Amino acid sequence: MSKTDSVVKIYDKYIMNTYKRVPLCLEKAKGSKVWDIDGKVYLDFFPGWAVSGIGHCHPLIVRAIDKQAKKLLHVSNNYYSELQARLAKEIISNSFPGKVFFANSGAEANEAAIKLARLYGHNKGRFEVITMTKSFHGRTLAMITATGQDKVKKGFEPLPHGFVHVGFNDIEAVGEAITDKTIAIMLEPVQCEGGINIARHEYMKALRKICDDKDFILIFDEVQTGMGRAGNMFAYQNYGVTPDVMTLAKSLGGGMPIGACVANEKFQDVLTPGTHASTFGGSPIVCAAALAVFDAIKKEKLIQNANRMGAYLKKKLESLRSKHHFIKEIRTMALIVGVELTMKAEGIYRECLKEGLLINCTQDTVLRIMPPINVTKAQIDKAISILNKVFTKV
Ligand SMILES: *Cc1c(COP(=O)(O)O)cnc(C)c1O
């Protein structure tokens, strides 16, 4: 029995069966390369569900964590931490004037955004949040309700009130969904789990105008799109449309668990003592890692690299499309890449795994490819040759 098989056996007995897993047990990683416990090497073009956005075990992150671990791991949030202060300042200076609340995950960052919206609307009796079909906002009860996909809700009813879903990129539908109870509109600039659906420019501008006109809160969930992958620090910056509230997680911590809810100056003081909290939120060790992520993105010009490599990957995928006619469409925003097939994508994804390439498939027919933003041309060439081989086989 392989080492992997023996770990799988223990999972079967002791770990709740909440994930559709593939038999891959990783032991170590560096950049875009990972090793399983049986010694096989893989090229990772979906590192940790977009968490390890600047590659696995980036030396700056590792050093920051190592240094901080010897000083202070955690402090309670009724004291101050210099690292949390520095990280909030860094997030704000890269986005828009405002303030940050720190949580530990994407779902929690979104919970904070919704609680902020509820509190702001409370005196006016407004609480409804409009979200989009095919969205994904996390797995808490409120966030499965916010998520515009039935598959995450089934069996968990009764769900909280106050969420209304409309079609993505459909501005008329938003207009029709507005009631005297509406307080916010929440969406991902690119729906990643939803199949790499990219918001249109005029749509984003129209949403901004509705929120300005009606005093609604425009919330962008940038949990997956943030931190350079979109070709800007945040995806909204590609639109010239700034949200009132933005949520972050995934690659913000470079592998450490963190979530952040960022509110602009208008909404920055809505949450007050006693209204919201998180025991672990913004702990020094996690903030040290997140600061290192910003540092690396700047020092190594990774946003430039995301743009350059995004264009290169797109070109290479387009050339595959001319050879393999089951590739229906390629949708990209820098290194957020979706390849829609005319058939189920799972077989391809599993075959890639066998050939040593880690990618993802979502919404049945879409291959989701999100290499680290410090990916190189040579690594893209390797991935493309594996994809070509797999596409040729099926
Ligand atoms: C992953 C994800 C979430 C949920 O984040 P968790 O850390 O798993 O709670 C929310 N929104 C988007 C857009 C995501 O990609």
The ligand as a Gaussian input file, in Angstrom:
#p B3LYP/6-31G(d) Opt

LIG

0 1
 C      -13.530000      30.774000      -1.341000
 C      -14.501000      31.867000      -1.435000
 C      -15.285000      32.247000      -0.327000
 C      -15.284000      31.489000       0.974000
 O      -14.062000      31.548000       1.618000
 P      -13.749000      30.559000       2.835000
 O      -12.398000      31.018000       3.300000
 O      -13.769000      29.175000       2.302000
 O      -14.803000      30.787000       3.844000
 C      -16.113000      33.345000      -0.473000
 N      -16.168000      34.023000      -1.627000
 C      -15.433000      33.680000      -2.697000
 C      -15.527000      34.509000      -3.934000
 C      -14.583000      32.592000      -2.636000
 O      -13.862000      32.242000      -3.701000

